[in-house]
Amino acid sequence: MQKILQITSFIEHALIAIFAGISLIIAVVEMFMRYYFASYLPDWTSEVVIYFITASVMLSGGRLVSENRHVNADFFLRMVPPQNQKYLEIGFCLIGLFLCTIMVGKGIGIVEFAYLLDERSDSSLQFPVFIYYAFVPISFGIMFLHYAAQLVTYIFAFDVETMTTIEVDLDNAD
């Protein structure tokens, strides 16, 4: 199980880096062309930058969940003793699984609808928008897997020393 998570984590990280890198390169080339070769600037560059940035941001959700850096209710965790935080974390994982399930289902519906309408972008690229929309169910599906793995960890391998949220003294922190 751990090996599968490592492989998927590597693939996610690589895709995020590739998509963000491509968007950066296209944005820099577009800026350069706008100032020096404006007449040759295609109308689709900013559209593609948005597609790649959105894809990289959406894909990063799973990694954030697995690294415990995603949206979380730390305020409530600090209100209970460390040995009882396990139960709140399990609840948070169940809520995350529920929300991811809803987003995957609704996202698939949006992708199917855009595909049936043959919706395309407004630029000369005429990009099929269902591919862009597909990042919603894909990214929430990946987040679902990370929440499931985290839930298993909290249920069967909870360690009070390393997996609890403690109050941080911000005045004396380095």
Summary of the structure (lengths in Angstrom):
residues: 174
radius of gyration: 20.6
end to end distance: 36.4
largest distance: 64.8
contacts: 463
relative contact order: 0.14
helix: 73%
strand: 1%
